[in-house]
Amino acid sequence: MIKPAEMTTLSQIIEKLRLKRHDNEFLLTPNGFSVGNGKFYHPEDLKIIKTYRFEGESDPSDSSILYVIQAKDGLIGYSIDAYGVYSNHDDVNYDEYIRRIPIEEKDTEF
């Protein structure tokens, strides 16, 4: 479990992912998730291995969630979304897509 003093911000976790070379951002396209490597990943090709939630102290628009995702080919990366109505994925149904990815939470810190 992550202690609040260790990593409290989204940028700290992304930096930790970068240091481990897991800073591949999965972006949802009409063809599936992509990290810009020419491959497209579908929910059955992925699993969510860690979830981090961040809540703004006073502004709900500061709330976000970071999913650490591992593909069947071993690639590890992340996807970020804001909560609810503040979601920034207007062009595709991100919520439906992310719900189809199996969750296999690991106790690993990133």
C-alpha positions as CSV (number, residue, x, y, z in Angstrom):
1,M,0.0,0.0,0.0
2,I,1.2,3.4,-0.8
3,K,1.7,5.7,2.1
4,P,0.4,9.3,1.6
5,A,3.8,10.8,2.3
6,E,5.5,8.7,-0.4
7,M,3.4,9.6,-3.5
8,T,0.6,12.1,-3.2
9,T,0.3,13.6,-6.7
10,L,-0.4,12.4,-10.2
11,S,2.9,13.9,-11.4
12,Q,4.9,11.9,-8.8
13,I,3.4,8.6,-9.9
14,I,4.0,9.4,-13.6
15,E,7.6,10.3,-12.7
16,K,8.0,7.0,-10.9
17,L,6.6,5.2,-14.0
18,R,9.0,7.1,-16.2
19,L,12.0,6.1,-14.1
20,K,10.9,2.4,-14.5
21,R,10.4,3.0,-18.3
22,H,6.7,2.4,-17.9
23,D,5.6,5.9,-19.0
24,N,3.8,4.7,-22.1
25,E,0.5,6.6,-22.2
26,F,-2.4,4.4,-23.5
27,L,-4.7,6.7,-25.6
28,L,-8.0,5.5,-26.8
29,T,-8.6,5.6,-30.5
30,P,-11.4,4.2,-32.6
31,N,-9.1,1.2,-33.2
32,G,-8.4,0.6,-29.5
33,F,-5.7,1.7,-27.0
34,S,-2.5,2.8,-28.6
35,V,0.8,4.1,-27.2
36,G,2.0,5.3,-30.6
37,N,4.0,2.2,-31.4
38,G,1.8,1.2,-34.3
39,K,-0.1,-1.4,-32.3
40,F,-3.6,-1.3,-31.1
41,Y,-4.7,-3.0,-27.9
42,H,-8.2,-4.3,-27.2
43,P,-9.6,-4.9,-23.7
44,E,-8.8,-8.7,-24.0
45,D,-5.1,-7.8,-24.7
46,L,-4.8,-5.7,-21.5
47,K,-5.1,-5.9,-17.7
48,I,-5.3,-3.1,-15.1
49,I,-2.6,-3.8,-12.6
50,K,-2.9,-0.7,-10.4
51,T,-5.3,2.1,-9.9
52,Y,-4.6,5.5,-8.3
53,R,-7.3,8.0,-7.5
54,F,-6.7,11.6,-6.9
55,E,-9.3,14.1,-5.4
56,G,-8.9,17.8,-5.5
57,E,-9.1,19.4,-2.1
58,S,-11.8,21.9,-3.1
59,D,-12.5,21.6,-6.8
60,P,-14.2,18.4,-8.2
61,S,-12.6,19.1,-11.6
62,D,-9.2,18.3,-10.0
63,S,-10.3,14.7,-9.4
64,S,-8.7,12.1,-11.6
65,I,-7.8,8.4,-11.9
66,L,-4.7,6.8,-13.2
67,Y,-4.8,3.2,-14.4
68,V,-1.5,1.3,-14.7
69,I,-2.1,-1.1,-17.6
70,Q,-0.1,-4.1,-18.8
71,A,-0.5,-5.6,-22.2
72,K,-0.1,-9.3,-23.1
73,D,3.1,-8.4,-24.9
74,G,4.6,-7.2,-21.6
75,L,4.3,-3.4,-22.3
76,I,3.3,-1.5,-19.2
77,G,1.9,2.0,-19.3
78,Y,-0.9,4.1,-18.0
79,S,-4.1,5.9,-18.9
80,I,-5.5,8.9,-17.1
81,D,-9.1,10.1,-16.8
82,A,-11.0,12.6,-14.8
83,Y,-14.0,11.5,-12.8
84,G,-17.6,11.5,-14.2
85,V,-18.7,14.6,-16.0
86,Y,-15.2,16.0,-16.1
87,S,-14.0,13.1,-18.3
88,N,-12.0,14.4,-21.2
89,H,-12.8,11.6,-23.6
90,D,-15.6,13.1,-25.6
91,D,-15.0,11.4,-29.0
92,V,-15.0,7.8,-27.8
93,N,-16.7,5.9,-25.0
94,Y,-13.7,5.6,-22.6
95,D,-15.7,4.5,-19.6
96,E,-17.2,1.6,-21.4
97,Y,-13.8,0.6,-22.9
98,I,-12.0,0.8,-19.5
99,R,-14.7,-1.3,-17.8
100,R,-14.0,-4.2,-20.2
101,I,-10.3,-4.4,-19.2
102,P,-9.8,-7.1,-16.6
103,I,-8.4,-6.0,-13.2
104,E,-5.6,-7.9,-11.7
105,E,-4.3,-5.5,-9.0
106,K,-0.7,-6.1,-8.0
107,D,0.8,-4.9,-4.7
108,T,3.7,-3.3,-6.7
109,E,4.4,0.3,-6.2
110,F,5.1,2.3,-9.4
